């Protein structure tokens, strides 16, 4: 994946300076269930950089039905958004997830599928 083509909007951990990987906190603003819509972040440095504001594709990852609204407020057509839902428990909600998400991943298998999607989106295609 050409990571210069990818911008991740997520909670960002602050790690202990010892280099042991211990999380000591999170950078602000903190994403949580009540502010996950992009409208909470449209005026922050997450979106106000030249390399982000003109993006036209979005890979949205969520683990709840409420996460599907995270792209609200962004000027990206719905047909340019791939929505991936993680359903780790409550499999009785499968039909609801399939109705809202394009892809539903069960049982927390890792990030292989989202990584594959990133490769397909970001890698140049030969004609």
N, C-alpha and C positions, 0 to 999 in steps of 0.2 A: 504494500500500500504506500502510495506517495503521501506521507503524513502532512506535507505542506498543503494538501488539498482537503484536510480534515480539521475541523474545529469541534472540540468536545465541550459541551455545556453541561456541567455536573457540579456536585459538591467537590471542593478541592481540599484535600487533607493537608494539614501542617504537620511535618514530621520532626521528631526529636533530632537535634543536631549531631547526635552521636553516630548517626548513620545506621543504626540498628533497625530502622523501619517502624519505630513506635510512633503512632499518631498521637499528637498532643492537642489537636484542635482542628477547626475548619476555617477556611477563609470566608469572608462575608462578601456578598449576601449569601445566606444559606438557603438552599432549595428545600422546601418541605411540602407536605400535602396541601397546604393552604395557599401557596404562591407558585406552584409549578407552571402555571400558564406563562407563556413567553412575555405577556404584557408586563409582568413584574420586572422584566429584565431588559426591555427594549431600549431603555435609556441608560443602561450601565455599560461598562467597557466590554462586556460579553458580546454586545452587538454593534457597538460604535467603533469598529475598526474597518479599514478599507477592505481587508480580505474577507470580511464576513457579511457586511451589509448588502452586498449584491449577489449573495449565494441564491441559487434557485432550486437546490435539492436538499432534502432532509431525511436522515435516518433517525426515526424516533424510537427510543427504547423505553418500555415501561413495564412495571410489575403490578399495576392496578388499573381498573377501568377508568379511574379519574385521570390517569396519566395521558390518556388519549387527547386531552385538551391542551397539552403543553405547547402545541404549535399555534394556538389561537393568538392572533395579533401579529403574526409574521406574514409578510407579503410573499408567501409561497403557495402556489396552487396545490390543492389536495392531491392531484394526480402526480405531483412531484415529491410526495412524502411516502416513504415506506415505513409502516408502523409495525414494530416487532414487540410482541407481548410475552412476558415471562410469567407462566402460571405454575408456581411451585407447589401450591396446595390448593384446596378448594376446587378440585377438578370438575365439580358440578357446575362451575361457571364457564366451562369450555365453550358452550354455544354463544354466550355473551362475548367472550374474548374473540371468537372467530368472527362475530358480527362487527367488531370494532377494529381489530388488528388484522393486518395483511398476513402476518406470520405469527404463530403461537408456539412458543418453546416450552416444553414440559420438563419438570424435575430438575431444573438448574444444572444443565449439562456443561456449562461453561460458555465461552464466547465464540466458539467456532462458527456458528451460523452468522452472527452479526459481522464477524471478521470477513467471512466469505462474501457477504453482501457489500462490505466496504471495498473489497478487492474488485468486485464486478462494477461498482459505481466509479471507482477512482482510476482504475487501470485504463490506459489508452487502448482503444480498439483498432485493430488493423482491418482495412476494408477488403 
